[in-house]
Amino acid sequence: MRKVRVMWLDSGEPHSPRMEGVEFEVVWGRWSEADSYHPGPEETRAVEQVTAAGGVDLVVIGNNMGAGQKFAKVVAEPLRSRAIVVWNSEPREGDKRPYEALGLSHFGARHELGRLIVEMVREMP
């Protein structure tokens, strides 16, 4: 069983999606509607500091009407390849572009989160 430390930046309480062979632990997060839909300088600064310090294996970012881009911009560069951006439904190509420009490449719908995390964990050293 592999333990995965997740920074959770999405609206709604973090939950453990069903993931075979992976134990999911939230080590830091912002999940109230105010934080997720309107991240301010305090929240974005904290994301920048926590991701730069290490101790996080991957990041879940809710698009939340585009507000997730503020969080994505401050995720430490090395961790961006292990960030998953989620929407309520399958994202359109145009929705992904701002995140791709920041170096993120994992996207999907919230109901796919368990599968997305397992796939990412398999890619991790």
C-alpha positions as CSV (number, residue, x, y, z in Angstrom):
1,M,0.0,0.0,0.0
2,R,1.5,3.3,-1.1
3,K,0.8,6.4,1.1
4,V,0.1,9.5,-0.9
5,R,0.2,13.0,0.7
6,V,-2.2,15.3,-1.2
7,M,-2.6,19.0,-1.1
8,W,-6.3,19.5,-1.7
9,L,-7.4,22.8,-3.4
10,D,-11.0,22.2,-4.3
11,S,-14.4,23.2,-3.1
12,G,-16.1,20.6,-0.8
13,E,-14.5,18.5,1.9
14,P,-11.7,16.3,0.7
15,H,-12.6,12.7,0.3
16,S,-10.8,9.5,-0.3
17,P,-11.9,8.2,-3.7
18,R,-11.6,4.5,-4.1
19,M,-8.1,3.7,-5.1
20,E,-6.6,0.3,-5.2
21,G,-3.2,0.1,-3.6
22,V,-3.1,3.7,-2.5
23,E,-3.7,5.3,0.9
24,F,-4.8,9.0,0.5
25,E,-3.8,11.5,3.2
26,V,-4.7,15.2,2.9
27,V,-1.7,17.1,4.4
28,W,-2.9,20.6,3.6
29,G,-5.9,22.1,1.9
30,R,-8.3,24.9,1.3
31,W,-11.8,23.6,0.6
32,S,-14.3,26.2,1.7
33,E,-16.2,28.0,-1.1
34,A,-14.6,31.3,-0.1
35,D,-11.1,29.8,-0.4
36,S,-11.7,27.8,-3.6
37,Y,-13.6,30.2,-5.7
38,H,-11.9,33.4,-4.5
39,P,-8.4,32.6,-3.4
40,G,-6.7,35.7,-2.0
41,P,-3.0,36.5,-1.5
42,E,-2.9,34.7,1.8
43,E,-4.1,31.4,0.3
44,T,-1.9,31.6,-2.8
45,R,1.2,32.5,-0.7
46,A,0.5,29.5,1.5
47,V,0.2,27.2,-1.5
48,E,3.5,28.5,-2.8
49,Q,5.3,28.0,0.5
50,V,3.9,24.5,1.2
51,T,4.6,23.1,-2.2
52,A,8.1,24.6,-2.3
53,A,8.9,23.1,1.1
54,G,8.1,19.5,0.0
55,G,6.1,17.0,2.0
56,V,3.4,16.9,-0.7
57,D,3.2,14.1,-3.3
58,L,0.5,15.5,-5.5
59,V,-1.9,18.4,-5.7
60,V,-5.7,18.3,-6.6
61,I,-6.9,21.6,-7.9
62,G,-10.6,22.3,-8.6
63,N,-11.0,24.6,-11.6
64,N,-13.9,26.2,-9.8
65,M,-15.0,28.6,-12.5
66,G,-11.4,29.4,-13.4
67,A,-10.3,30.2,-9.9
68,G,-8.0,27.2,-9.8
69,Q,-5.6,29.0,-12.2
70,K,-4.6,31.2,-9.3
71,F,-3.5,28.2,-7.3
72,A,-1.9,26.5,-10.3
73,K,0.3,29.6,-10.9
74,V,1.9,29.3,-7.5
75,V,2.3,25.5,-7.2
76,A,6.1,24.9,-7.1
77,E,7.5,24.1,-10.5
78,P,8.6,20.6,-9.8
79,L,5.2,19.7,-8.4
80,R,3.2,20.9,-11.4
81,S,3.8,17.6,-13.2
82,R,2.0,15.9,-10.2
83,A,-1.0,18.2,-10.1
84,I,-4.5,17.2,-11.2
85,V,-7.1,19.8,-12.2
86,V,-10.7,18.6,-11.9
87,W,-14.1,19.9,-13.2
88,N,-17.6,18.7,-12.5
89,S,-17.6,17.1,-15.9
90,E,-15.1,16.2,-18.5
91,P,-13.1,19.4,-19.4
92,R,-13.1,20.8,-22.9
93,E,-9.7,21.4,-24.7
94,G,-10.1,25.1,-24.3
95,D,-10.6,24.7,-20.5
96,K,-7.2,23.0,-20.2
97,R,-5.1,25.5,-22.2
98,P,-4.4,28.0,-19.3
99,Y,-3.2,25.1,-17.1
100,E,-1.2,23.5,-19.9
101,A,0.6,26.9,-20.4
102,L,1.6,26.6,-16.7
103,G,3.0,23.1,-17.2
104,L,0.1,21.1,-15.9
105,S,-1.0,18.0,-17.9
106,H,-3.4,15.9,-15.8
107,F,-7.1,16.8,-16.1
108,G,-10.5,15.2,-15.6
109,A,-13.9,15.1,-14.0
110,R,-14.2,14.9,-10.2
111,H,-15.9,11.4,-10.5
112,E,-12.6,10.2,-12.2
113,L,-10.3,11.4,-9.4
114,G,-9.6,8.0,-7.9
115,R,-8.4,6.7,-11.3
116,L,-6.4,9.8,-12.0
117,I,-4.6,9.6,-8.7
118,V,-3.8,5.9,-9.1
119,E,-2.4,6.6,-12.6
120,M,-0.3,9.4,-11.3
121,V,1.0,7.3,-8.4
122,R,2.1,4.6,-10.9
123,E,4.1,7.2,-12.7
124,M,5.9,8.5,-9.5
125,P,9.3,7.1,-8.6
